[in-house]
Amino acid sequence: MQNNILQLWSALKAYERKTLLIAVTTILIIIGLSYILNISESISIKKRALTIAKSNFTYVHDKAKNFEQFLSAQQALRDFPSVPEFILAKSKGIEILDFQLGEEGDRTFISFKAKSALNYSEFLESLSLHPAISLETLEVVFEDNLQITKVYLASN
């Protein structure tokens, strides 16, 4: 069979060989391009499906997070009916120094010192879980290796 193909090829004239070679090359290029386009389309479809799945996951995660915060707020209300009790309880679990809870005129404030912003940011985040507490103003003064923080609570 290989001999038959070689005899047929040698029997063709030069322009027929070139034409046949161009036709075969064109067919191979078309097949290659269609394969690449098919792969590209498949990747695009999978990318869209992944984006939709990610969006759905983010939606469910956010709903679960909101529900968790709601439960934490409800538990905070149940365990500490008064705001000062809640603030004092939360302050004991965090590494802060010189904690003060007081009032200036009609504004309630919390004052403390901390070595790290991470320490008091966790504390302030835990305070925000209580539905009756709303943080209004935050003042931070840097002194040596301590951060003196004063937080004013919004009047509810």
Summary of the structure (lengths in Angstrom):
residues: 156
radius of gyration: 36.0
end to end distance: 94.9
largest distance: 108.6
contacts: 365
relative contact order: 0.08
helix: 62%
strand: 21%
